[in-house]
């Protein structure tokens, strides 16, 4: 899954230089986002000034501030479009490297359950997930590096929290504690999901294989054979739906509660008129960015579960190629 691309001379010009381009492009996007955060501060301060007394801000000044946003946002759009285009090509080259590696070793792989589906479908899904999940992880790390010092600086004047009183740089600690709390809780709630997702792939592959056999032998589709295989699919899906239901209850409750967290933390400062509207917007936006970055696992858990399932299936290929024993959950077909 990794060595075929990152340790291959054939793909050396794509693998590492491409990864560097993605890292630099993502970092530039984050820096543009930082500039937008600074713009929010000056813009809302101007709005507060304009609403406070008629004539304090002219229309030319107001539209000039809006124009500065379009300049910053325009750069962001251009970079995001070209970076997204490059990432798609880069990830497809990764999938190509995996595909070529597996097909070259087909003589060792074809006896594994659902081998053709793994080469075609699982490598495609692996590439798609790595495109989305990998980009999101990189963006979260870069955003955290960029916005955590900003939130630290902005929160130097926020020294009082409700119920806790005096706490220096309080907002940073609130963001970290709340994000870690959500990550631990949802990881515990969703602990069964990776195994269920893997089982789902197993029963789907078995059902698909039976349908392929039935193309030459239609009698295999008659009950009880087809009913048994599809019954396993139905049973596993219903279990998966149930476990995702209570996971989603915990996830969405946590995320909705998180919307109010910065305002609750800022309550004593807002009531005391300790900051301007612009500074409050900067703080809330920076808090949101830091919190969202720290909540990467929370927001991506279903995707991570799917990736774990695919990894387990492709790991069988890796072991078969190296002539090692298969994992306990499956064995080659005789």
C-alpha positions in Angstrom: 0.0 0.0 0.0 2.8 2.4 0.7 6.1 0.9 -0.4 4.9 0.4 -4.0 4.6 4.2 -4.3 7.0 5.9 -1.8 9.9 3.4 -2.1 9.7 2.9 -5.9 12.2 4.4 -8.3 9.5 4.4 -10.9 7.3 6.8 -8.9 10.0 8.7 -7.1 9.4 11.9 -9.1 5.7 11.8 -8.1 5.8 10.5 -4.6 8.1 12.7 -2.6 8.1 16.0 -4.7 4.4 15.7 -5.0 4.0 15.3 -1.2 6.1 18.4 -0.7 4.0 20.4 -3.1 0.9 19.3 -1.2 2.4 20.3 2.1 3.5 23.7 0.9 0.2 24.3 -0.9 -1.8 23.4 2.2 0.4 25.7 4.4 -0.2 28.6 2.0 -3.9 28.0 2.2 -3.8 28.1 6.0 -1.8 31.4 5.8 -4.5 32.9 3.6 -7.0 31.7 6.2 -5.0 33.5 8.8 -5.2 36.7 6.7 -8.9 36.3 6.5 -9.1 36.0 10.3 -7.3 39.3 10.7 -9.7 40.8 8.1 -12.7 39.8 10.2 -11.2 41.7 13.2 -10.8 45.0 11.3 -14.1 44.6 9.4 -16.3 44.0 12.5 -14.5 46.8 14.4 -15.5 49.1 11.5 -19.1 47.8 11.6 -19.2 48.5 15.3 -17.9 52.0 14.7 -20.4 52.6 11.9 -23.3 51.4 14.0 -22.3 53.5 17.0 -22.6 56.9 15.3 -23.9 57.9 11.8 -21.2 59.2 9.5 -18.2 57.7 11.3 -17.6 55.3 8.3 -18.2 56.2 4.7 -19.5 53.9 2.0 -16.2 54.1 0.2 -14.4 52.8 3.3 -17.0 50.1 3.8 -16.8 48.8 0.2 -13.0 49.2 0.3 -12.9 46.8 3.2 -15.2 44.3 1.4 -12.9 44.6 -1.7 -9.9 43.7 0.4 -11.7 40.5 1.4 -12.4 39.6 -2.2 -8.7 40.0 -3.0 -7.7 37.6 -0.2 -10.5 35.1 -0.9 -9.6 35.2 -4.6 -6.1 34.0 -3.9 -7.5 31.3 -1.7 -9.9 30.0 -4.4 -7.1 29.9 -7.0 -4.7 28.0 -4.8 -7.4 25.6 -3.5 -8.6 24.7 -7.1 -5.1 24.0 -8.4 -4.0 22.2 -5.3 -7.1 20.0 -5.4 -6.5 19.2 -9.0 -2.9 18.2 -8.3 -3.9 16.1 -5.3 -6.3 14.1 -7.4 -3.6 13.3 -9.9 -1.1 12.5 -7.2 -3.4 10.1 -5.4 -4.3 8.4 -8.7 -0.6 7.8 -9.3 -0.5 6.2 -5.9 -3.4 4.0 -6.8 -1.7 3.1 -10.1 1.5 2.0 -8.2 -0.6 -0.2 -5.9 -2.5 -1.7 -8.9 0.7 -2.4 -10.8 2.3 -4.0 -7.8 -0.7 -6.3 -7.1 -1.2 -7.4 -10.7 2.5 -8.3 -11.0 2.1 -10.6 -8.1 -1.3 -12.0 -9.2 -0.1 -15.6 -9.1 0.2 -15.3 -5.3 -3.0 -13.3 -4.9 -5.7 -14.9 -7.0 -6.6 -17.6 -4.4 -7.5 -15.0 -1.8 -11.2 -14.4 -1.2 -12.4 -11.6 -3.5 -9.0 -10.9 -4.9 -10.2 -9.2 -8.1 -12.5 -6.9 -6.1 -9.7 -5.9 -3.8 -7.4 -5.0 -6.6 -10.1 -2.9 -8.4 -12.5 -1.7 -5.7 -10.4 -1.6 -2.5 -7.5 0.2 -4.2 -10.0 2.7 -5.6 -11.6 3.3 -2.2 -8.2 3.4 -0.5 -7.1 6.2 -2.9 -10.3 8.1 -2.5 -10.1 8.0 1.3 -6.5 8.9 1.4 -7.3 11.9 -0.9 -10.0 13.2 1.5 -8.7 12.0 4.8 -5.1 12.7 4.2 -5.8 16.2 3.0 -8.0 16.9 6.0 -5.4 15.6 8.4 -2.7 17.8 6.8 -5.0 20.8 6.9 -5.8 20.2 10.5 -2.2 20.0 11.5 -1.2 23.1 9.6 -4.3 25.0 10.9 -3.4 24.0 14.4 0.2 25.2 14.0 -0.9 28.5 12.5 -4.0 29.3 14.7 -2.9 28.1 18.1 -0.4 30.9 18.7 -3.0 33.4 17.4 -5.6 32.1 19.9 -2.9 32.2 22.6 -2.3 35.9 21.8 -5.9 36.8 21.4 -6.9 35.2 24.7 -4.3 37.0 26.8 -7.0 39.5 27.9 -9.5 36.7 28.5 -8.5 35.8 32.0 -11.8 34.8 33.6 -14.0 31.8 32.9 -17.5 31.1 34.1 -17.5 28.9 37.2 -13.7 28.7 37.3 -12.6 32.3 37.7 -9.1 33.5 36.9 -7.3 31.4 34.2 -4.6 32.9 32.0 -4.9 32.2 28.3 -8.2 30.4 29.2 -9.5 29.9 25.6 -6.6 27.7 24.6 -7.1 25.3 27.5 -10.9 25.3 26.9 -10.4 24.3 23.2 -7.9 21.6 24.0 -9.8 20.1 26.9 -13.2 20.1 25.0 -11.6 18.6 21.9 -9.8 15.8 23.8 -13.0 15.1 25.8 -15.0 14.6 22.6 -12.3 12.5 21.0 -12.1 10.1 24.0 -15.9 9.8 24.3 -16.5 9.2 20.7 -13.6 6.7 20.4 -15.1 4.8 23.3 -18.6 4.9 21.8 -17.5 3.9 18.3 -15.0 1.2 19.4 -17.0 -1.6 17.7 -17.4 0.1 14.3 -14.0 -1.0 12.7 -14.7 -4.7 13.3 -18.3 -4.3 12.0 -17.1 -2.5 8.9 -14.6 -5.2 8.1 -17.2 -7.9 8.6 -19.4 -5.9 6.2 -16.7 -6.2 3.5 -16.3 -9.9 4.1 -20.0 -10.7 3.8 -20.4 -8.4 0.8 -17.4 -10.1 -0.9 -18.9 -13.6 -0.3 -22.3 -12.5 -1.7 -20.6 -11.0 -4.7 -18.6 -14.1 -5.3 -21.8 -16.3 -5.2 -23.4 -14.0 -7.8 -20.4 -14.4 -10.0 -20.6 -18.2 -9.8 -24.3 -17.9 -10.6 -23.5 -16.3 -14.0 -22.5 -19.8 -15.2 -24.7 -21.8 -12.9 -28.1 -20.0 -12.4 -29.3 -22.7 -10.0 -27.0 -21.2 -7.4 -29.3 -18.2 -7.0 -32.2 -20.4 -5.8 -32.9 -20.5 -2.1 -31.4 -21.3 0.4 -28.0 -20.4 -1.1 -28.6 -16.9 -2.1 -30.8 -16.3 0.9 -28.1 -17.3 3.3 -25.5 -15.1 1.7 -27.7 -12.1 1.5 -29.1 -12.8 4.9 -25.5 -12.4 6.3 -25.3 -9.1 4.4 -28.6 -7.9 5.9 -27.7 -9.0 9.4 -24.4 -7.2 9.4 -25.9 -4.0 7.9 -28.6 -3.9 10.6 -26.0 -4.3 13.3 -23.9 -1.6 11.7 -27.0 0.8 11.5 -27.7 0.2 15.2 -24.2 1.0 16.3 -23.9 4.0 14.1 -27.2 5.3 15.5 -26.0 5.8 19.0 -22.6 6.9 17.7 -24.3 9.6 15.7 -26.3 10.7 18.8 -23.1 11.2 20.7 -21.3 12.8 17.7 -23.9 15.4 16.7 -24.8 16.3 20.3 -21.1 17.0 21.0 -20.6 19.0 17.8 -23.8 21.1 18.4 -22.8 21.8 22.0 -19.4 22.9 20.7 -20.9 25.9 18.8 -21.7 27.6 22.1 -18.4 26.7 23.9 -16.5 29.9 22.9 -19.4 32.2 23.8 -19.8 30.5 27.2 -16.1 31.0 27.8 -16.3 34.6 26.7 -19.4 35.4 28.8 -17.7 37.3 31.6 -15.6 39.3 29.2 -18.5 40.2 26.9 -20.7 41.2 29.8 -17.9 43.4 31.1 -17.4 45.0 27.7 -13.8 43.9 27.8 -13.4 43.4 24.0 -14.6 44.9 20.8 -16.9 43.1 18.3 -14.0 42.7 15.9 -11.8 41.1 18.5 -14.6 38.8 19.6 -15.1 37.7 16.0 -11.3 37.0 15.7 -11.3 35.0 18.9 -14.4 33.0 18.0 -13.1 32.2 14.5 -9.6 31.3 15.8 -11.2 29.2 18.5 -13.3 27.4 15.9 -10.2 26.7 13.8 -8.2 25.3 16.7 -11.1 23.3 18.1 -11.9 21.9 14.6 -8.3 20.8 14.1 -8.2 19.1 17.5 -11.5 17.4 16.6 -10.1 15.7 13.5 -10.6 12.2 14.9 -14.1 13.1 16.0 -15.2 14.4 12.6 -13.4 11.8 10.6 -14.2 8.7 12.7 -16.6 7.0 10.2 -14.0 7.5 7.4 -11.2 6.2 9.5 -13.3 3.1 10.3 -13.8 2.5 6.6 -10.0 3.0 6.0 -9.2 0.4 8.7 -11.5 -2.1 7.1 -9.8 -1.6 3.7 -6.4 -1.7 5.2 -7.2 -5.1 6.8 -8.3 -6.5 3.4 -5.3 -5.2 1.5 -3.0 -6.4 4.3 -3.9 -9.9 3.2 -2.2 -9.2 -0.2 0.9 -7.9 1.5 1.2 -11.1 3.6 0.5 -13.4 0.7 3.2 -11.7 -1.5 5.7 -12.2 1.3 4.6 -15.8 1.8 3.6 -15.1 5.4 0.7 -16.6 7.2 -2.7 -15.0 6.7 -4.4 -13.0 9.4 -6.7 -15.0 11.7 -9.8 -13.4 10.1 -9.3 -15.0 6.7 -7.3 -17.6 4.8 -6.7 -18.4 1.1 -9.3 -20.3 -0.8 -8.4 -23.9 -1.6 
